[in-house]
Amino acid sequence: MSLLVIGLSHRSAPVSVLDRASLSPDSRIKLLQDVLAAEPATEAAVLTTCNRVELYADVDKFHAGVAELSTLLARHSGVGLDELTPYLYVHYEDRAVHHLFTVACGLDSMVVGEGQILGQIKDTLASGQELHTAGRLLNDLFQQALRVGKRAHSETGIDRAGQSLVTFGLEQLAAGADVDTWAGGRRALVIGAGSMSSLAAATLARAGVAEIVVANRTASRAERLVAILNEPGGTGVRARAVDMGAVDAELTRADIVVSCTGATGLVLTADAVEAAIGSVPGDREIALLDLAMPRDIDAAVHRLGGARLIDIESLADASADAPMAADVDQVKRIVADEVAAFGAAQRAAHITPTVVALRAMAADVVTNEITRLEGRLPGLDERQRAEITQTVRRVVDKLLHAPTVRVKQLAGEPGGAGYADALRELFDLDPQTVAAVSRADRSEAGDRNAVDLRNRGRV
């Protein structure tokens, strides 16, 4: 395993740099393609959220991998390498595993303990599988990260250490007031219909807003979200869908605006917000929550009277003083245990092709010797020949059993990677045979991943 992670997040970079470094869906695909075309990498995955951009890869050379992947990340993000480099962090092998497991548990989130990151990790895994850029290592890694995150949330009270970014943002907008009391009876405009916007709409509905208007570039997605909000027996909120061209008009009637789209430019300008405020006589305040990266709402809205804007930068400042729950220490212990278990499993799996090749060689030896025996003793009947063959195979199996079991155990320990080399050297195993077993294992793992995807309806 030579896992390399290169990235930047709200912990390493200012929001202004994160904003510019965010990757569009097309840019992510092209980045993955270029990473696999580069010499150091054999697998790759990109994890992007509203406050992080991370590139994961299986590389054969550390320094060459760091140089190549950093260059590609800079090229596809549009931020110059010289400007981007001071904000990048690099994790390798076990430290890279530890980092992802920490992210999956919500310990590295802007709001500690938020669980939405698990959905984003799941999307990253699905994308890597669909694009065939994630092989055995990254499939194992991201699947295990999902299990570790779920374990942390089920076995500890990490959820109490923080809330989702949506909830935290609405609390900041409410400025200390109870969110349900503050939002009750108001009209809300939700721009976007993705996972974050859907979560915002559901949260606002539970908080008791009177109406939710959903605007999205793809009308069918907005209508699907509205249908969910309008389901009988739900919160009772009135919901309707509009196209993006109606946003300015809806803005004049909205009290709360939440925006999270994949747009590369501004969705709401300061002029549009100012016009909406001025369209209604008397004192009026519009509360705006911008959860997009890059930002959807013009930062100049901060300076407008009658508007209160909370964006990713505001949330980063607010979350810096958020209290840490005692459960965080328990989650850290879970992460440490899971990192050790993952490393042991990967090291043990590394030696499996060598063990399989050793047993295949032994089987060939048995077959060849039985063939020679038949030539020397042509009078053997079928029963005698079968008994001799079975006896020889039992002897070989018993001789190989203890060493192969023990070598797998030793390979799972730190520093155990050399046992595979020792086996190949001691038994003069053909490296091509071992490589063929490894390729077969990877192909079988790919087939299983394809079946899993079909079962989830992703293909």
C-alpha positions as a Python dict, from the first residue, in 0.01 Angstrom:
ca = {
    (1, 'M'): (0, 0, 0),
    (2, 'S'): (136, 340, -103),
    (3, 'L'): (-160, 565, -36),
    (4, 'L'): (-102, 936, -90),
    (5, 'V'): (-338, 1222, -3),
    (6, 'I'): (-287, 1578, -119),
    (7, 'G'): (-545, 1842, -35),
    (8, 'L'): (-652, 2161, 132),
    (9, 'S'): (-936, 2241, 367),
    (10, 'H'): (-1073, 2510, 594),
    (11, 'R'): (-800, 2413, 841),
    (12, 'S'): (-513, 2477, 600),
    (13, 'A'): (-637, 2748, 364),
    (14, 'P'): (-841, 3069, 381),
    (15, 'V'): (-1192, 3047, 239),
    (16, 'S'): (-1093, 3274, -49),
    (17, 'V'): (-839, 3015, -170),
    (18, 'L'): (-1079, 2725, -111),
    (19, 'D'): (-1339, 2913, -309),
    (20, 'R'): (-1111, 2942, -612),
    (21, 'A'): (-974, 2589, -578),
    (22, 'S'): (-1312, 2418, -586),
    (23, 'L'): (-1359, 2171, -871),
    (24, 'S'): (-1657, 2144, -1102),
    (25, 'P'): (-1787, 1792, -1183),
    (26, 'D'): (-1618, 1804, -1525),
    (27, 'S'): (-1291, 1921, -1370),
    (28, 'R'): (-1299, 1633, -1122),
    (29, 'I'): (-1338, 1380, -1404),
    (30, 'K'): (-1054, 1532, -1607),
    (31, 'L'): (-832, 1549, -1299),
    (32, 'L'): (-886, 1177, -1230),
    (33, 'Q'): (-812, 1091, -1592),
    (34, 'D'): (-489, 1292, -1589),
    (35, 'V'): (-381, 1140, -1257),
    (36, 'L'): (-413, 787, -1394),
    (37, 'A'): (-230, 891, -1709),
    (38, 'A'): (59, 1013, -1493),
    (39, 'E'): (334, 761, -1422),
    (40, 'P'): (330, 752, -1039),
    (41, 'A'): (-41, 668, -987),
    (42, 'T'): (-245, 351, -1045),
    (43, 'E'): (-568, 451, -866),
    (44, 'A'): (-728, 787, -784),
    (45, 'A'): (-1031, 946, -618),
    (46, 'V'): (-1132, 1306, -549),
    (47, 'L'): (-1319, 1406, -232),
    (48, 'T'): (-1474, 1753, -251),
    (49, 'T'): (-1703, 1921, -1),
    (50, 'C'): (-1792, 2280, 74),
    (51, 'N'): (-1475, 2312, 281),
    (52, 'R'): (-1222, 2068, 137),
    (53, 'V'): (-1064, 1944, -186),
    (54, 'E'): (-862, 1622, -154),
    (55, 'L'): (-695, 1394, -407),
    (56, 'Y'): (-633, 1031, -306),
    (57, 'A'): (-403, 807, -511),
    (58, 'D'): (-212, 482, -496),
    (59, 'V'): (140, 575, -606),
    (60, 'D'): (461, 379, -652),
    (61, 'K'): (693, 672, -572),
    (62, 'F'): (629, 922, -293),
    (63, 'H'): (824, 1228, -408),
    (64, 'A'): (729, 1188, -773),
    (65, 'G'): (368, 1134, -667),
    (66, 'V'): (359, 1450, -456),
    (67, 'A'): (510, 1659, -734),
    (68, 'E'): (286, 1523, -1010),
    (69, 'L'): (-40, 1524, -812),
    (70, 'S'): (20, 1875, -676),
    (71, 'T'): (81, 2003, -1028),
    (72, 'L'): (-236, 1838, -1161),
    (73, 'L'): (-447, 1964, -870),
    (74, 'A'): (-324, 2318, -932),
    (75, 'R'): (-385, 2290, -1306),
    (76, 'H'): (-743, 2170, -1275),
    (77, 'S'): (-836, 2397, -985),
    (78, 'G'): (-717, 2706, -1169),
    (79, 'V'): (-500, 2822, -877),
    (80, 'G'): (-132, 2856, -959),
    (81, 'L'): (97, 2595, -807),
    (82, 'D'): (313, 2854, -631),
    (83, 'E'): (5, 3007, -470),
    (84, 'L'): (-158, 2673, -387),
    (85, 'T'): (144, 2491, -242),
    (86, 'P'): (162, 2675, 96),
    (87, 'Y'): (-192, 2560, 176),
    (88, 'L'): (-157, 2196, 72),
    (89, 'Y'): (-121, 1913, 322),
    (90, 'V'): (26, 1573, 239),
    (91, 'H'): (-45, 1241, 413),
    (92, 'Y'): (114, 908, 323),
    (93, 'E'): (30, 545, 394),
    (94, 'D'): (-103, 498, 752),
    (95, 'R'): (-124, 875, 807),
    (96, 'A'): (-339, 902, 494),
    (97, 'V'): (-571, 629, 623),
    (98, 'H'): (-591, 805, 960),
    (99, 'H'): (-679, 1131, 788),
    (100, 'L'): (-970, 987, 588),
    (101, 'F'): (-1110, 797, 887),
    (102, 'T'): (-1091, 1119, 1091),
    (103, 'V'): (-1277, 1303, 815),
    (104, 'A'): (-1540, 1028, 797),
    (105, 'C'): (-1611, 1060, 1169),
    (106, 'G'): (-1666, 1434, 1142),
    (107, 'L'): (-1361, 1524, 1351),
    (108, 'D'): (-1210, 1730, 1069),
    (109, 'S'): (-1535, 1903, 973),
    (110, 'M'): (-1604, 2271, 1017),
    (111, 'V'): (-1875, 2168, 1262),
    (112, 'V'): (-1737, 1875, 1462),
    (113, 'G'): (-1947, 1561, 1445),
    (114, 'E'): (-2158, 1651, 1142),
    (115, 'G'): (-2263, 1340, 955),
    (116, 'Q'): (-2316, 1474, 605),
    (117, 'I'): (-1955, 1399, 516),
    (118, 'L'): (-2047, 1029, 500),
    (119, 'G'): (-2274, 1097, 204),
    (120, 'Q'): (-1996, 1284, 28),
    (121, 'I'): (-1749, 999, 90),
    (122, 'K'): (-2007, 756, -49),
    (123, 'D'): (-2044, 974, -360),
    (124, 'T'): (-1665, 981, -403),
    (125, 'L'): (-1648, 602, -387),
    (126, 'A'): (-1936, 562, -633),
    (127, 'S'): (-1773, 806, -874),
    (128, 'G'): (-1439, 624, -857),
    (129, 'Q'): (-1613, 294, -928),
    (130, 'E'): (-1819, 430, -1216),
    (131, 'L'): (-1515, 594, -1376),
    (132, 'H'): (-1297, 287, -1302),
    (133, 'T'): (-1036, 503, -1128),
    (134, 'A'): (-1071, 331, -789),
    (135, 'G'): (-907, -10, -763),
    (136, 'R'): (-873, -251, -476),
    (137, 'L'): (-691, -14, -238),
    (138, 'L'): (-924, 284, -273),
    (139, 'N'): (-1236, 66, -277),
    (140, 'D'): (-1124, -99, 48),
    (141, 'L'): (-1023, 236, 196),
    (142, 'F'): (-1343, 429, 125),
    (143, 'Q'): (-1572, 139, 215),
    (144, 'Q'): (-1390, 103, 546),
    (145, 'A'): (-1408, 480, 601),
    (146, 'L'): (-1788, 462, 568),
    (147, 'R'): (-1801, 181, 823),
    (148, 'V'): (-1574, 369, 1063),
    (149, 'G'): (-1786, 685, 1034),
    (150, 'K'): (-2106, 493, 1100),
    (151, 'R'): (-1945, 318, 1394),
    (152, 'A'): (-1837, 650, 1545),
    (153, 'H'): (-2188, 791, 1519),
    (154, 'S'): (-2355, 477, 1655),
    (155, 'E'): (-2116, 397, 1941),
    (156, 'T'): (-2045, 748, 2070),
    (157, 'G'): (-2223, 1075, 2126),
    (158, 'I'): (-2016, 1258, 1864),
    (159, 'D'): (-2341, 1391, 1717),
    (160, 'R'): (-2370, 1603, 2030),
    (161, 'A'): (-2037, 1771, 1953),
    (162, 'G'): (-2185, 1954, 1661),
    (163, 'Q'): (-2466, 1968, 1409),
    (164, 'S'): (-2489, 1956, 1035),
    (165, 'L'): (-2359, 2260, 853),
    (166, 'V'): (-2720, 2349, 766),
    (167, 'T'): (-2835, 2345, 1128),
    (168, 'F'): (-2526, 2533, 1243),
    (169, 'G'): (-2579, 2794, 972),
    (170, 'L'): (-2943, 2847, 1063),
    (171, 'E'): (-2844, 2884, 1428),
    (172, 'Q'): (-2601, 3156, 1326),
    (173, 'L'): (-2874, 3332, 1128),
    (174, 'A'): (-3107, 3311, 1428),
    (175, 'A'): (-2839, 3492, 1630),
    (176, 'G'): (-2900, 3304, 1954),
    (177, 'A'): (-3276, 3267, 1923),
    (178, 'D'): (-3442, 2927, 1902),
    (179, 'V'): (-3438, 2830, 1533),
    (180, 'D'): (-3798, 2702, 1537),
    (181, 'T'): (-3922, 3023, 1696),
    (182, 'W'): (-3716, 3239, 1462),
    (183, 'A'): (-3817, 3054, 1143),
    (184, 'G'): (-4179, 2983, 1231),
    (185, 'G'): (-4425, 3130, 980),
    (186, 'R'): (-4159, 3277, 751),
    (187, 'R'): (-4121, 3227, 377),
    (188, 'A'): (-3808, 3050, 256),
    (189, 'L'): (-3635, 3038, -82),
    (190, 'V'): (-3404, 2740, -138),
    (191, 'I'): (-3174, 2767, -441),
    (192, 'G'): (-3045, 2431, -559),
    (193, 'A'): (-3189, 2082, -520),
    (194, 'G'): (-2882, 1875, -434),
    (195, 'S'): (-2813, 1697, -106),
    (196, 'M'): (-2723, 2011, 93),
    (197, 'S'): (-3018, 2213, -41),
    (198, 'S'): (-3256, 1920, 21),
    (199, 'L'): (-3130, 1895, 378),
    (200, 'A'): (-3183, 2270, 421),
    (201, 'A'): (-3538, 2247, 287),
    (202, 'A'): (-3622, 1957, 519),
    (203, 'T'): (-3470, 2139, 818),
    (204, 'L'): (-3667, 2457, 742),
    (205, 'A'): (-3986, 2254, 701),
    (206, 'R'): (-3937, 2094, 1043),
    (207, 'A'): (-3864, 2438, 1188),
    (208, 'G'): (-4213, 2550, 1086),
    (209, 'V'): (-4166, 2789, 795),
    (210, 'A'): (-4492, 2869, 619),
    (211, 'E'): (-4369, 2825, 262),
    (212, 'I'): (-4066, 2690, 77),
    (213, 'V'): (-3991, 2784, -283),
    (214, 'V'): (-3730, 2565, -457),
    (215, 'A'): (-3538, 2702, -756),
    (216, 'N'): (-3307, 2481, -958),
    (217, 'R'): (-3159, 2476, -1308),
    (218, 'T'): (-3300, 2125, -1362),
    (219, 'A'): (-3674, 2161, -1311),
    (220, 'S'): (-3734, 1790, -1251),
    (221, 'R'): (-3504, 1786, -948),
    (222, 'A'): (-3677, 2087, -795),
    (223, 'E'): (-4017, 1928, -856),
    (224, 'R'): (-3901, 1602, -699),
    (225, 'L'): (-3788, 1785, -385),
    (226, 'V'): (-4116, 1978, -371),
    (227, 'A'): (-4312, 1654, -403),
    (228, 'I'): (-4128, 1513, -102),
    (229, 'L'): (-4196, 1828, 103),
    (230, 'N'): (-4566, 1820, 7),
    (231, 'E'): (-4617, 1453, 96),
    (232, 'P'): (-4931, 1390, 305),
    (233, 'G'): (-4861, 1348, 673),
    (234, 'G'): (-4544, 1554, 649),
    (235, 'T'): (-4466, 1889, 809),
    (236, 'G'): (-4758, 2069, 645),
    (237, 'V'): (-4535, 2324, 474),
    (238, 'R'): (-4646, 2467, 139),
    (239, 'A'): (-4380, 2402, -125),
    (240, 'R'): (-4355, 2491, -491),
    (241, 'A'): (-4089, 2481, -762),
    (242, 'V'): (-3978, 2766, -987),
    (243, 'D'): (-3710, 2800, -1252),
    (244, 'M'): (-3391, 2995, -1192),
    (245, 'G'): (-3522, 3290, -1391),
    (246, 'A'): (-3779, 3354, -1119),
    (247, 'V'): (-3524, 3384, -835),
    (248, 'D'): (-3512, 3766, -833),
    (249, 'A'): (-3891, 3788, -815),
    (250, 'E'): (-3911, 3527, -537),
    (251, 'L'): (-3639, 3710, -350),
    (252, 'T'): (-3874, 4004, -294),
    (253, 'R'): (-4111, 3774, -102),
    (254, 'A'): (-3858, 3563, 89),
    (255, 'D'): (-3756, 3608, 452),
    (256, 'I'): (-3495, 3328, 449),
    (257, 'V'): (-3272, 3231, 155),
    (258, 'V'): (-3052, 2920, 149),
    (259, 'S'): (-2832, 2864, -157),
    (260, 'C'): (-2610, 2572, -245),
    (261, 'T'): (-2558, 2507, -615),
    (262, 'G'): (-2273, 2385, -831),
    (263, 'A'): (-2257, 2713, -1022),
    (264, 'T'): (-1913, 2855, -1094),
    (265, 'G'): (-2035, 3216, -1081),
    (266, 'L'): (-2257, 3416, -846),
    (267, 'V'): (-2622, 3314, -825),
    (268, 'L'): (-2729, 3620, -621),
    (269, 'T'): (-2557, 3954, -671),
    (270, 'A'): (-2552, 4231, -414),
    (271, 'D'): (-2760, 4445, -651),
    (272, 'A'): (-3032, 4179, -669),
    (273, 'V'): (-3049, 4149, -290),
    (274, 'E'): (-3051, 4527, -246),
    (275, 'A'): (-3334, 4559, -499),
    (276, 'A'): (-3534, 4292, -319),
    (277, 'I'): (-3493, 4469, 14),
    (278, 'G'): (-3595, 4804, -136),
    (279, 'S'): (-3901, 4656, -309),
    (280, 'V'): (-4089, 4625, 20),
    (281, 'P'): (-4162, 4942, 218),
    (282, 'G'): (-4071, 4959, 586),
    (283, 'D'): (-3810, 4772, 785),
    (284, 'R'): (-3732, 4434, 634),
    (285, 'E'): (-3445, 4193, 675),
    (286, 'I'): (-3358, 3902, 451),
    (287, 'A'): (-3155, 3626, 616),
    (288, 'L'): (-2926, 3453, 366),
    (289, 'L'): (-2729, 3130, 416),
    (290, 'D'): (-2470, 3050, 147),
    (291, 'L'): (-2342, 2691, 175),
    (292, 'A'): (-2185, 2672, -171),
    (293, 'M'): (-1819, 2651, -263),
    (294, 'P'): (-1744, 2853, -465),
    (295, 'R'): (-1987, 3100, -314),
    (296, 'D'): (-2333, 3153, -462),
    (297, 'I'): (-2407, 3487, -294),
    (298, 'D'): (-2199, 3801, -344),
    (299, 'A'): (-1988, 3872, -33),
    (300, 'A'): (-2079, 4241, -76),
    (301, 'V'): (-2421, 4151, 71),
    (302, 'H'): (-2249, 4165, 412),
    (303, 'R'): (-2242, 4544, 375),
    (304, 'L'): (-2610, 4586, 290),
    (305, 'G'): (-2856, 4717, 544),
    (306, 'G'): (-3157, 4488, 576),
    (307, 'A'): (-2959, 4176, 488),
    (308, 'R'): (-2786, 3924, 713),
    (309, 'L'): (-2552, 3687, 529),
    (310, 'I'): (-2391, 3377, 675),
    (311, 'D'): (-2149, 3206, 438),
    (312, 'I'): (-1875, 2945, 463),
    (313, 'E'): (-1626, 3202, 588),
    (314, 'S'): (-1865, 3318, 862),
    (315, 'L'): (-1928, 2957, 965),
    (316, 'A'): (-1555, 2888, 983),
    (317, 'D'): (-1509, 3180, 1222),
    (318, 'A'): (-1808, 3079, 1434),
    (319, 'S'): (-1714, 2711, 1455),
    (320, 'A'): (-1362, 2788, 1579),
    (321, 'D'): (-1507, 2854, 1926),
    (322, 'A'): (-1759, 2568, 1923),
    (323, 'P'): (-1734, 2341, 2231),
    (324, 'M'): (-1583, 1995, 2189),
    (325, 'A'): (-1774, 1703, 2332),
    (326, 'A'): (-1611, 1450, 2561),
    (327, 'D'): (-1702, 1185, 2303),
    (328, 'V'): (-1435, 1320, 2069),
    (329, 'D'): (-1166, 1130, 2261),
    (330, 'Q'): (-1364, 807, 2223),
    (331, 'V'): (-1394, 863, 1850),
    (332, 'K'): (-1019, 922, 1827),
    (333, 'R'): (-962, 583, 1992),
    (334, 'I'): (-1197, 419, 1742),
    (335, 'V'): (-1007, 581, 1456),
    (336, 'A'): (-671, 463, 1592),
    (337, 'D'): (-797, 104, 1629),
    (338, 'E'): (-950, 104, 1281),
    (339, 'V'): (-635, 243, 1121),
    (340, 'A'): (-429, -35, 1279),
    (341, 'A'): (-680, -299, 1166),
    (342, 'F'): (-692, -161, 811),
    (343, 'G'): (-313, -156, 783),
    (344, 'A'): (-287, -513, 910),
    (345, 'A'): (-553, -632, 664),
    (346, 'Q'): (-380, -459, 372),
    (347, 'R'): (-41, -603, 465),
    (348, 'A'): (-192, -951, 500),
    (349, 'A'): (-369, -916, 164),
    (350, 'H'): (-39, -815, 4),
    (351, 'I'): (111, -1157, 75),
    (352, 'T'): (-193, -1358, -41),
    (353, 'P'): (-91, -1372, -412),
    (354, 'T'): (250, -1507, -308),
    (355, 'V'): (91, -1776, -90),
    (356, 'V'): (-148, -1869, -373),
    (357, 'A'): (143, -1891, -616),
    (358, 'L'): (334, -2112, -367),
    (359, 'R'): (40, -2352, -335),
    (360, 'A'): (-1, -2357, -714),
    (361, 'M'): (365, -2448, -751),
    (362, 'A'): (325, -2726, -493),
    (363, 'A'): (21, -2858, -681),
    (364, 'D'): (224, -2867, -1002),
    (365, 'V'): (500, -3059, -827),
    (366, 'V'): (246, -3316, -700),
    (367, 'T'): (92, -3352, -1047),
    (368, 'N'): (429, -3400, -1214),
    (369, 'E'): (547, -3657, -958),
    (370, 'I'): (224, -3858, -984),
    (371, 'T'): (264, -3860, -1362),
    (372, 'R'): (620, -3997, -1328),
    (373, 'L'): (502, -4257, -1079),
    (374, 'E'): (236, -4379, -1321),
    (375, 'G'): (505, -4419, -1585),
    (376, 'R'): (720, -4630, -1352),
    (377, 'L'): (428, -4831, -1211),
    (378, 'P'): (187, -4880, -1500),
    (379, 'G'): (8, -5162, -1320),
    (380, 'L'): (-159, -4939, -1062),
    (381, 'D'): (-538, -4958, -1069),
    (382, 'E'): (-764, -4650, -1032),
    (383, 'R'): (-818, -4701, -657),
    (384, 'Q'): (-446, -4734, -583),
    (385, 'R'): (-358, -4434, -802),
    (386, 'A'): (-623, -4218, -631),
    (387, 'E'): (-504, -4321, -283),
    (388, 'I'): (-141, -4240, -360),
    (389, 'T'): (-237, -3904, -514),
    (390, 'Q'): (-449, -3811, -213),
    (391, 'T'): (-172, -3914, 30),
    (392, 'V'): (90, -3703, -147),
    (393, 'R'): (-144, -3403, -155),
    (394, 'R'): (-216, -3440, 218),
    (395, 'V'): (156, -3447, 295),
    (396, 'V'): (218, -3130, 91),
    (397, 'D'): (-84, -2952, 244),
    (398, 'K'): (27, -3036, 597),
    (399, 'L'): (382, -2919, 528),
    (400, 'L'): (257, -2586, 385),
    (401, 'H'): (-30, -2521, 627),
    (402, 'A'): (158, -2394, 934),
    (403, 'P'): (412, -2180, 742),
    (404, 'T'): (148, -2014, 522),
    (405, 'V'): (-86, -1941, 813),
    (406, 'R'): (202, -1802, 1017),
    (407, 'V'): (340, -1591, 731),
    (408, 'K'): (-3, -1429, 686),
    (409, 'Q'): (-8, -1344, 1055),
    (410, 'L'): (343, -1200, 1042),
    (411, 'A'): (267, -1005, 725),
    (412, 'G'): (-20, -830, 905),
    (413, 'E'): (220, -685, 1162),
    (414, 'P'): (413, -360, 1111),
    (415, 'G'): (716, -425, 894),
    (416, 'G'): (567, -750, 765),
    (417, 'A'): (574, -655, 398),
    (418, 'G'): (912, -825, 351),
    (419, 'Y'): (773, -1173, 413),
    (420, 'A'): (626, -1189, 62),
    (421, 'D'): (971, -1116, -83),
    (422, 'A'): (1123, -1381, 142),
    (423, 'L'): (876, -1645, 25),
    (424, 'R'): (938, -1565, -340),
    (425, 'E'): (1313, -1587, -285),
    (426, 'L'): (1313, -1906, -76),
    (427, 'F'): (1084, -2102, -308),
    (428, 'D'): (1209, -1942, -632),
    (429, 'L'): (857, -1837, -728),
    (430, 'D'): (803, -1687, -1071),
    (431, 'P'): (726, -1313, -1025),
    (432, 'Q'): (499, -1327, -1330),
    (433, 'T'): (287, -1596, -1164),
    (434, 'V'): (247, -1385, -851),
    (435, 'A'): (157, -1080, -1063),
    (436, 'A'): (-102, -1285, -1252),
    (437, 'V'): (-270, -1383, -924),
    (438, 'S'): (-275, -1017, -818),
    (439, 'R'): (-435, -913, -1146),
    (440, 'A'): (-697, -1184, -1109),
    (441, 'D'): (-775, -1063, -757),
    (442, 'R'): (-814, -705, -878),
    (443, 'S'): (-1039, -816, -1164),
    (444, 'E'): (-1256, -1015, -927),
    (445, 'A'): (-1278, -717, -690),
    (446, 'G'): (-1381, -496, -983),
    (447, 'D'): (-1655, -742, -1077),
    (448, 'R'): (-1787, -737, -721),
    (449, 'N'): (-1787, -357, -720),
    (450, 'A'): (-1987, -351, -1045),
    (451, 'V'): (-2244, -586, -894),
    (452, 'D'): (-2265, -369, -583),
    (453, 'L'): (-2325, -61, -798),
    (454, 'R'): (-2600, -231, -997),
    (455, 'N'): (-2764, -343, -674),
    (456, 'R'): (-2763, 18, -554),
    (457, 'G'): (-2913, 136, -880),
    (458, 'R'): (-2614, 352, -970),
    (459, 'V'): (-2550, 185, -1304),
}
